[in-house]
Amino acid sequence: FQLQASGGGLVQPGGSLRLACAASGFTVNDLTIAWFRQAPGKEREGVSFLRNSESRTINADSVKGRFTISRDNAKNTVYLQMNSLQPEDTAVYFCAAAKGRKIISTLRAISTYDYWGQGTQVTVSS
């Protein structure tokens, strides 16, 4: 089982990026999936979540209205569309997956997830 993240880079404030996380060995529609991020000197925090077989997304307050998590079952890939990026969004972004459906109150816990991608750097700077 593997998650391969990609799509990070350098973007100016107000710009957009789309991160991708390709899954192999399992089907993303069967999983609870999430994007986390970790800025230098800070703890890893969850930003966007999507439970298996659901279309409703859950987002942290810090990214609400700007970030959107989605999945493409045909490509077995998870995405994070990030708009209106700000310098405080600078971090290494990780995709994560957990088997089955998880209780909403557990989605932000790192321990909820069974699999992690390798991380992709997002830098927002002028």
Backbone as CSV, one residue per row, in Angstrom:
resi,resn,N_x,N_y,N_z,CA_x,CA_y,CA_z,C_x,C_y,C_z
1,PHE,0.849,-1.182,0.000,0.000,0.000,0.000,0.891,1.241,0.000
2,GLN,0.543,2.185,-0.879,1.397,3.348,-1.023,0.579,4.566,-1.403
3,LEU,1.000,5.729,-0.861,0.444,7.017,-1.249,1.597,7.862,-1.769
4,GLN,1.423,8.419,-2.958,2.473,9.222,-3.582,1.943,10.624,-3.821
5,ALA,2.479,11.586,-3.062,2.012,12.971,-3.171,2.852,13.751,-4.167
6,SER,2.204,14.719,-4.819,2.900,15.572,-5.779,2.148,16.890,-5.920
7,GLY,2.767,17.854,-6.603,2.073,19.095,-6.930,2.497,20.308,-6.135
8,GLY,3.374,20.126,-5.168,3.825,21.277,-4.401,4.708,22.202,-5.221
9,GLY,5.021,23.353,-4.639,5.886,24.291,-5.333,5.849,25.656,-4.694
10,LEU,6.392,26.632,-5.408,6.430,28.014,-4.956,5.328,28.793,-5.670
11,VAL,4.549,29.530,-4.902,3.456,30.305,-5.472,3.386,31.644,-4.750
12,GLN,2.927,32.658,-5.461,2.776,33.973,-4.853,1.503,34.047,-4.019
13,PRO,1.473,34.929,-3.034,0.238,35.108,-2.255,-0.942,35.407,-3.174
14,GLY,-2.062,34.758,-2.865,-3.254,34.887,-3.693,-3.341,33.863,-4.795
15,GLY,-2.280,33.110,-4.999,-2.254,32.104,-6.066,-2.898,30.793,-5.662
16,SER,-2.828,29.834,-6.585,-3.460,28.526,-6.379,-2.483,27.405,-6.704
17,LEU,-2.714,26.280,-6.079,-2.002,25.041,-6.380,-2.970,23.889,-6.207
18,ARG,-2.716,22.820,-6.924,-3.469,21.593,-6.703,-2.493,20.468,-6.396
19,LEU,-2.663,19.895,-5.223,-1.866,18.749,-4.826,-2.589,17.472,-5.223
20,ALA,-1.813,16.467,-5.557,-2.376,15.164,-5.903,-1.741,14.086,-5.036
21,CYS,-2.496,13.055,-4.759,-2.010,11.923,-3.966,-2.509,10.649,-4.628
22,ALA,-1.615,9.973,-5.313,-1.968,8.749,-6.030,-1.849,7.546,-5.100
23,ALA,-2.893,6.736,-5.054,-2.915,5.566,-4.179,-2.677,4.297,-4.981
24,SER,-1.962,3.384,-4.395,-1.771,2.067,-5.002,-1.915,1.003,-3.930
25,GLY,-2.559,-0.084,-4.302,-2.763,-1.174,-3.356,-4.093,-1.123,-2.640
26,PHE,-4.824,-0.010,-2.778,-6.160,0.082,-2.220,-6.984,1.065,-3.032
27,THR,-8.277,1.103,-2.753,-9.209,1.954,-3.492,-9.580,3.145,-2.639
28,VAL,-9.365,4.341,-3.160,-9.562,5.538,-2.338,-11.008,5.694,-1.881
29,ASN,-11.959,5.192,-2.654,-13.359,5.339,-2.277,-13.692,4.536,-1.019
30,ASP,-12.867,3.574,-0.683,-13.093,2.740,0.505,-12.441,3.320,1.757
31,LEU,-11.750,4.429,1.602,-10.940,4.968,2.684,-11.431,6.320,3.160
32,THR,-11.148,6.621,4.399,-11.215,7.995,4.882,-9.880,8.642,4.529
33,ILE,-9.932,9.773,3.853,-8.703,10.416,3.389,-8.594,11.825,3.948
34,ALA,-7.374,12.308,4.012,-7.139,13.619,4.608,-5.861,14.220,4.067
35,TRP,-5.795,15.523,4.194,-4.554,16.255,3.970,-4.162,16.924,5.281
36,PHE,-2.916,16.739,5.646,-2.324,17.393,6.798,-1.207,18.312,6.303
37,ARG,-0.777,19.214,7.175,0.385,20.026,6.845,1.211,20.264,8.098
38,GLN,2.488,20.507,7.867,3.390,20.776,8.976,4.350,21.886,8.587
39,ALA,4.234,22.992,9.290,5.128,24.125,9.076,6.343,23.974,9.988
40,PRO,7.455,24.614,9.654,8.664,24.502,10.490,8.387,24.904,11.931
41,GLY,8.790,24.043,12.840,8.627,24.341,14.248,7.224,24.159,14.793
42,LYS,6.319,23.662,13.964,4.928,23.488,14.400,4.510,22.032,14.298
43,GLU,3.445,21.707,14.982,2.911,20.354,14.927,2.152,20.136,13.617
44,ARG,2.064,18.892,13.230,1.295,18.539,12.039,-0.185,18.758,12.326
45,GLU,-0.875,19.413,11.412,-2.292,19.706,11.608,-3.091,19.242,10.397
46,GLY,-4.288,18.745,10.673,-5.171,18.336,9.595,-5.879,19.538,9.017
47,VAL,-6.018,19.577,7.689,-6.675,20.710,7.047,-7.959,20.321,6.320
48,SER,-7.978,19.153,5.677,-9.171,18.766,4.924,-9.387,17.270,5.032
49,PHE,-10.668,16.865,5.090,-10.998,15.466,5.347,-12.185,15.035,4.481
50,LEU,-12.155,13.759,4.100,-13.233,13.203,3.290,-13.406,11.746,3.691
51,ARG,-14.576,11.409,4.197,-14.811,10.035,4.643,-15.194,9.153,3.458
52,ASN,-15.019,7.850,3.621,-15.241,6.927,2.506,-16.685,6.982,2.034
53,SER,-16.855,6.942,0.738,-18.150,6.913,0.063,-19.005,8.144,0.338
54,GLU,-18.428,9.202,0.840,-19.153,10.452,1.065,-18.647,11.519,0.120
55,SER,-19.489,12.518,-0.132,-19.048,13.668,-0.911,-18.876,14.903,-0.031
56,ARG,-19.424,14.865,1.175,-19.295,16.018,2.065,-17.869,16.101,2.583
57,THR,-17.280,17.284,2.473,-15.927,17.494,2.957,-15.947,18.261,4.275
58,ILE,-14.882,18.090,5.033,-14.723,18.775,6.311,-13.399,19.500,6.262
59,ASN,-13.401,20.761,6.654,-12.194,21.562,6.568,-11.901,22.273,7.877
60,ALA,-10.630,22.457,8.142,-10.222,23.255,9.286,-10.622,24.706,9.048
61,ASP,-10.866,25.424,10.128,-11.288,26.825,10.003,-10.263,27.658,9.234
62,SER,-9.000,27.312,9.376,-7.936,28.104,8.756,-7.952,28.027,7.227
63,VAL,-8.608,27.024,6.666,-8.616,26.878,5.208,-10.026,26.863,4.624
64,LYS,-11.016,27.002,5.463,-12.405,26.935,5.016,-12.679,27.994,3.955
65,GLY,-13.311,27.555,2.874,-13.611,28.477,1.779,-12.473,28.661,0.793
66,ARG,-11.299,28.111,1.114,-10.129,28.255,0.226,-9.624,26.912,-0.285
67,PHE,-9.668,25.875,0.536,-9.147,24.559,0.175,-10.309,23.592,-0.045
68,THR,-10.137,22.697,-1.008,-11.152,21.690,-1.291,-10.476,20.342,-1.509
69,ILE,-10.898,19.350,-0.740,-10.413,17.986,-0.925,-11.392,17.246,-1.831
70,SER,-10.860,16.389,-2.677,-11.721,15.601,-3.558,-11.011,14.310,-3.918
71,ARG,-11.739,13.401,-4.540,-11.115,12.166,-5.014,-11.656,11.842,-6.397
72,ASP,-10.814,11.217,-7.166,-11.178,10.714,-8.487,-11.047,9.207,-8.418
73,ASN,-12.167,8.520,-8.338,-12.129,7.070,-8.163,-11.534,6.366,-9.389
74,ALA,-11.770,6.922,-10.561,-11.246,6.300,-11.773,-9.719,6.333,-11.796
75,LYS,-9.157,7.422,-11.268,-7.698,7.554,-11.229,-7.112,7.092,-9.898
76,ASN,-8.000,6.741,-8.959,-7.561,6.324,-7.620,-6.629,7.363,-6.988
77,THR,-7.040,8.604,-7.097,-6.209,9.725,-6.679,-7.038,10.702,-5.848
78,VAL,-6.381,11.282,-4.870,-6.980,12.288,-4.006,-6.329,13.631,-4.336
79,TYR,-7.123,14.687,-4.283,-6.608,16.013,-4.606,-6.863,16.996,-3.469
80,LEU,-6.058,18.042,-3.434,-6.314,19.182,-2.572,-6.141,20.432,-3.430
81,GLN,-7.252,21.062,-3.752,-7.227,22.317,-4.489,-7.082,23.440,-3.475
82,MET,-6.034,24.244,-3.645,-5.751,25.323,-2.692,-5.811,26.649,-3.436
83,ASN,-6.735,27.496,-3.027,-6.896,28.815,-3.627,-6.604,29.901,-2.600
84,SER,-6.396,31.099,-3.090,-6.135,32.260,-2.214,-5.058,31.940,-1.186
85,LEU,-3.980,31.368,-1.647,-2.912,30.954,-0.740,-2.245,32.152,-0.081
86,GLN,-1.873,31.956,1.179,-1.236,32.998,1.975,0.082,32.476,2.524
87,PRO,0.992,33.359,2.923,2.278,32.895,3.461,2.127,31.915,4.624
88,GLU,1.086,32.064,5.410,0.888,31.141,6.543,0.486,29.742,6.103
89,ASP,0.202,29.561,4.832,-0.084,28.227,4.307,1.200,27.469,3.956
90,THR,2.339,28.130,4.046,3.619,27.483,3.753,3.859,26.330,4.721
91,ALA,4.099,25.147,4.159,4.275,23.946,4.972,4.586,22.775,4.047
92,VAL,4.963,21.671,4.662,4.992,20.399,3.944,3.606,19.776,4.094
93,TYR,3.025,19.383,2.979,1.683,18.821,2.969,1.759,17.306,2.784
94,PHE,0.970,16.608,3.589,0.939,15.148,3.572,-0.483,14.660,3.299
95,CYS,-0.615,13.664,2.452,-1.894,12.979,2.348,-1.870,11.771,3.280
96,ALA,-3.040,11.418,3.758,-3.157,10.308,4.702,-4.436,9.541,4.418
97,ALA,-4.427,8.271,4.768,-5.600,7.435,4.525,-5.810,6.476,5.683
98,ALA,-7.085,6.217,5.959,-7.455,5.276,7.009,-8.479,4.300,6.437
99,LYS,-8.425,3.081,6.900,-9.358,2.067,6.419,-10.753,2.353,6.950
100,GLY,-11.746,2.311,6.058,-13.129,2.440,6.485,-13.507,3.857,6.895
101,ARG,-14.690,3.934,7.463,-15.223,5.231,7.873,-14.827,5.529,9.308
102,LYS,-14.376,6.740,9.531,-13.971,7.163,10.863,-14.947,8.180,11.436
103,ILE,-15.062,8.159,12.747,-15.927,9.125,13.432,-15.345,10.519,13.213
104,ILE,-16.237,11.484,12.979,-15.791,12.833,12.656,-14.863,13.394,13.725
105,SER,-15.133,13.110,14.971,-14.324,13.668,16.062,-12.886,13.135,16.055
106,THR,-12.627,12.066,15.312,-11.283,11.494,15.268,-10.493,11.910,14.041
107,LEU,-11.102,12.648,13.131,-10.451,12.930,11.857,-9.176,13.748,12.002
108,ARG,-9.097,14.605,12.968,-7.922,15.479,13.104,-6.749,14.809,13.812
109,ALA,-6.969,13.616,14.327,-5.900,12.927,15.059,-4.982,12.181,14.096
110,ILE,-3.688,12.398,14.237,-2.722,11.708,13.388,-2.845,10.202,13.541
111,SER,-3.119,9.743,14.737,-3.198,8.304,15.017,-4.358,7.613,14.312
112,THR,-5.296,8.386,13.772,-6.436,7.794,13.063,-6.010,7.125,11.766
113,TYR,-4.921,7.583,11.177,-4.557,7.208,9.815,-3.533,6.087,9.769
114,ASP,-3.772,5.175,8.819,-2.925,3.993,8.672,-1.800,4.196,7.671
115,TYR,-2.017,5.089,6.707,-1.048,5.257,5.629,-0.792,6.748,5.399
116,TRP,0.461,7.039,5.060,0.872,8.419,4.831,1.689,8.520,3.551
117,GLY,1.485,9.610,2.822,2.344,9.924,1.700,3.634,10.556,2.198
118,GLN,4.545,10.827,1.301,5.878,11.276,1.681,5.968,12.781,1.928
119,GLY,4.944,13.546,1.593,4.995,14.988,1.821,5.446,15.741,0.598
120,THR,4.851,16.905,0.390,5.246,17.774,-0.714,5.267,19.219,-0.199
121,GLN,6.321,19.933,-0.540,6.533,21.273,0.000,5.693,22.300,-0.759
122,VAL,4.996,23.134,0.009,4.267,24.272,-0.553,4.834,25.534,0.086
123,THR,5.307,26.447,-0.747,5.860,27.695,-0.257,5.105,28.852,-0.896
124,VAL,4.559,29.717,-0.039,3.807,30.877,-0.518,4.618,32.123,-0.173
125,SER,5.121,32.768,-1.197,6.010,33.902,-0.973,6.054,34.771,-2.216
126,SER,6.223,36.068,-1.994,6.384,36.987,-3.116,7.860,37.199,-3.430
